[in-house]
Amino acid sequence: MHSFRFKLPHVVVVLTSLLTLVAAAQSSLKPSDWETLTPEGEEFSVFIPRGSTLASGKETYHKMGLNMRVYLSNPTGGPIFAVVSMSGIKSNPAMYSEMQRVNSYVDAFKDLFPARVRKDAIAKLTLVGEKTLQGNAGREYRLTVADLSGTAQVYATRKRFYAIVYLNTKKEDAWQQQFLGSFILPEKVAETPTIVASQNPATAPPANRSVPADVPSEGSVTPIDETKPDEPDRAGPQTGERAPISGGVLNNKATSLPQPVFPPAAAQARASGTVVVQVIVDEQGNVISARAISGHPLLQAAAVAAARQAKFQPTFLMGEPVKVNGVITYNFVRPER
C-alpha cells in the first residue's frame, strides 16, 4: 500500500490555484459568449449571455392570475442576467394611472422573483428614480436578494410588464451596463381618445374614477392622452394618410439585413456594444427613414447606413399595405487584433 503525504504549503498552493481558475472562469465572458434574445410572443429584445433558460407559469397576486415568464442566464455560476415578463393587469386609464399599474406589477415582482434565484430569499427594493423607454413608463431600483445585489429596471407596455435584472456577488459595471443598455422595447403609440357626444355638464352622470383595491393608490387619477376638441392633433398623419403601425424589433422580420462595417475610428477607440436604430418601412418593404436612438456615437453612423439597406416583406392591414415603425438592433463586437 502506498501512502501519500501532502505538506500544508502544497495544499495551500493547490487551493489557491483552483480558486484562481474558478475566478477566471467567472470573469471570462467574451463578446462571442453573448447573443441577442428576441423571444416569440414577447415585445423585447436584449443582448444576454448564451444558454439562457425559460421558466413560465401562472402565479397568483391579490386574487389575480398573472402569467409570468423568467428568461435567466447564469454563466459559470457567476452573475445573474434575467428578464421577467408578466401580464394580467390590463392598462385602464379610466380606472387607474399607468404608474399605479406599474406599482402593482412591482409588488408582484418583488414577491415572486427572488425564489427563482435564491431559495426562501426576500428581495429588498430601493427606488433610484423614474425612467422611460421608448415612451413606456418605468422605474429603476437597487435590488438585493440574499448575497446578491444589483439593479432592476422595470417598464410597462400596453400588454405586458418587464423587469430586466442584473445581480452579482461583486461589482461588474461593464457587464451590467452592456446588459441593461441593450434592452429594447417598441415605441409606445399614443391611444386615440374616444369621442363622446357632448352632454350638459349639469345633467351628465359622474364618471366612475374609483381605483381597484388590487392597485396601489397614488392619489387622484388623471386621464391620459386627452385632446381638446378645438385643437387638432398636429403629430398625427395628414388627412387621408394612414399612420405607420408599430412593429417592435424588426431584426427577425427582415428578408435582407446587411451587417454594418465596423468603423476604424471606433475600433481604435475600443468602442463596442449595441446600437438601436429606429426605422420606418414603407408599403413596399423599403426603409425610408432611419435614425440611431442609442449606442456608442462612433458606431451610430455605420448602424444607420446598414439599416437603410434592410429589406422587408410588405405588411398588410385589412388587406391594404401599410408603413411600419420599429427598431433594428446591431451588436458591434470589437475586432480582435
N, C-alpha and C positions, 0 to 999 in steps of 0.2 A: 504494500500500500504506500502510495506516495503522499507526502504531506506538503502542503503549501503554506508558506508563511508570508504575510504581507506586512511591511513596515508602515507605520502611520503616515509618514510623508508620501509614500506611494499612493495610499488610499486618497489622501487629500488631492494629489495631482490628478488622479483618475476622476474624482468627483468634480473637480474644477473644470476639467476638460469636457465632461458631459454637460455641465451647466452652460458652458460656453457654446457648445453645439446647439443646445435647446434654444438659447437666446438668439443665436444666429439664425436658426430656422424660423423663429417667430418674427424676425425683423427683415426677412428676405423676400418681401413682396415686390417682385419685379413688375415692370409695366406689362409684360406678357401674361402675368397672372390675373389680370383684370379683364372683364368683359362687360358689354352693355346688356342689361336686363330690361326687356320690354315684354312683360307677360301678357298673354292673350286675355282679354276681358278687363284689363286694367287701363288706367289713364296715364300712368307714369312711365318714365324711362330713367335708368340710373346706371352708373358705372360702378361695378361691385366685383370683389374678388371671385374668381371662378369657384364652382362647386356649391353654389347656394342651394338651400333646401326650401321646400314649401310645406307649411303646416296650415290646414284650413279647417274650419268648423263653425258651428253656431254657438254663440255664447249668450248668456242672459245678463242683462243690465237693467235694473229697476223695472222688472217685469216686461222689458222689451227684448226681442230677439235680434241680436246683432250677428251679421255674417263677418267673420274675421279670418284674414289670411296673413301669415307671417313668412316673409321671404328673408332667410337668415344665412349669413356666411360667417364661419368661424375658422379661418385658415390657421392650421398648425396650432390650434388651441390658444391663439393669441387674441387680438381684438375681435369684437363682435360688430358686424355690419348688418343692419336689419331695416326692412321696410314693412311697416304694419299697415294693412288695408282693412277698413271697416265700412260697413253700410248698414242701414236700418233706421237712421234718424233723418228723415227727409227734410229738405230745405222748405221752409214755410214762412216767408217774410210777414205774412198777415198775423201769425201767431207768436213768433219769437224772432229775435235778431240772429244774424249769422254767427256772431261771436257767442251767443248763448248756445247755439248748436255745437260750436267748437268746444265749449266748456263741457258739454255732456259727453262728447267723444273723448276728451282728455281724461275725464274721470274714469271712463270705461278702460281706456288705455292704461292708466295708472294701476288699475285693479287687475287687469288681465295679462299684461305683457310680462311682468317680472318672472313669473313661473316658467316662461319659455327660455330664460337664460340662467336662472338660479332657483333651485327648488325652495319653496316656502319663503322666498325673499319678499321684502316690501320695498316699493320704489319711493324715492324722495324726489319731488319735482320742485325746482326753483325757477320762477319766471325771470327770463332775461329781457324780453321785450316783444313787441308786436312785430309781425313780419307779413309780407305778402309775396306771392309767387305767381306771376302772370295774372294778377288781379284776384287770385284766390286768397281769402283771409287765412291768417295763421299766426303762430307764435313760436318763439324759441325758448327752450328750457334747459337748465342744467339738470342732468338726471344721474341719480345714484341708485344702484341695485347691488346690495351686499358689498363685495370688494371691488365692484366695477363702477366707473364714473365716466361721464362724457356728456354728450349733447343730444337732445331730441328736438327736431323741428317738425311742427305739425301744421297741416293745411286741410281745409275742407273745400272740396269741389261741390258742384250741384248734386252729384251722385254719391260721392264717397268721401271718407276721411283718410288721410295718410299721415303716418308718423315715420320719419326717417331718423334712425338711431345709430349713433356710434358710441361704443362702450369699450373701455380698456382698463387694465390694472396699472398702466403707466401712460405718460403723456406722449402722444404721437400726432402732433399738429398737422404734419404733411398728409397723412392718411385721412384724418378727419376732414380736412379741407377738400381733398380730392373727392371723397365720397359725398359729403353734403353738398358741395358745389356742383356735382354732376346731376343732381335730382331735377327732373324736368316734368312739368305739368302743362297741359294745353291752356291757352289763354282763355280766361273767363269771358263768356259772351253775355252782355247785359240782357236781361229778360225784358221783352216788350211789355210795358204796362197794360193791364186790361182796362179798356174804355167802358165806363159805366154811364148809363143815361143819367142826366142831371136831375137832382131832386131838390126840393125845397128844404134847406137846412133845418127848418123848424119842424118838418114832418118826417125827415129821414130817420130811420131807426139807428140807434147807436151801434158802432162797429164792435164786434167781439175781439177785444185786444188782450184777453187773458193768456197767460203763459202756462203750458202744461206743467204738471208737478214734476215730471221727469227732466225738465230743462231748467238748469240753474238760472235764477233771475239776475239781471244786471240793470234793473230799473225799468223805466218805461220803454216800450218797443216803438221804434221809429220805422215807418215803411221805407223800403229802399227802391231805387230806380224810378222815382216819381218824375213825371214830366208835366210841366204846366201846359194846359190846353192851348194857350196863345203863344207858346214857344216851340217851334218845330225842332226836331232832333237833327242838329247840324252835323252830327257824327255819323248819321245813318247813310244808306246808299241813296243815290239820285233816284228820282221818280222813274219807275219802270225798270230799275236795275235791281236784281236780287243780290243781297249781301252774301259774302263768302261764308260757307259753313265751317265749323271748327272740326279739324281732322286730327288734332292732337299731335303725337310724334309720328312722323311720316316715313322714317327710315325703312321700315319693313313693307311700305306700300309702293316704293319706287320700282319702276321697271328698269331704270338705269340710274345708278348713283355713283358717279365718279368720285374717287378719293382725292382730297386736296394734296397739293405738293407742300412738303414741309419747308417753310421759308428758311433760307440760310441764316438770316439775321436772328430768327427765333432759335435755331439750333445753337448759334454762337452764344446767345443769351441764356441757353439751357432752359428755354420755355417749353412747357408741355401742359397737358390737361385737356379738358372738354370745352369745346366751343359750341354754342347753341345759335342756330340761325333761324330766324322767323321768316317764313316764305308765304307767298300767295301763289297758288297754282290755278291756271285758267281752265276754261272748259275743255281745252284740248289736251291738258296734262302737262303744259309747259310752265316753268317757273317765271312769273312776270314781275316778282318783287322779292328781294332778299336783303336782310339786314341782320347783323350779329347783335344778339341781346345779352350775351355773357361769354366769358372766356378771356384768355390772355390777349392783350391788344396786338401783340406781334403775330398772332395766329388768326385773327379775325378776318383779315382780307382774303387769305387763302381759303378759308372756310366758305366765305360768301361767294367767291369765284367758282368753287366746286358746286355749291348749291344751285347756282344759276344754270348749271348744265344738267341738273337732275331731270328725269322724265317720269311721268306717272300716267296710269290709265285714267281716262276721263271719269269723273264722279257724277252720278245721276241722282236727282231728287225728284220723285214723282214723274219719272220718265224724261226729265229735262237735264242737260248737263249744267253743272254749277261750278263756281270757283270754290277753292278750299283754302282755308287759312290754317297753318300748322307750323311745326318746327322740325328741323333736321339737326341731329347731333353728330359732331365729329370728335373723335378721340385722338388727339395728337400724342404719339409716343416718340420721345426724343431719339433720333437715330444713334445707334451705337457706333463709337469710333473704332 
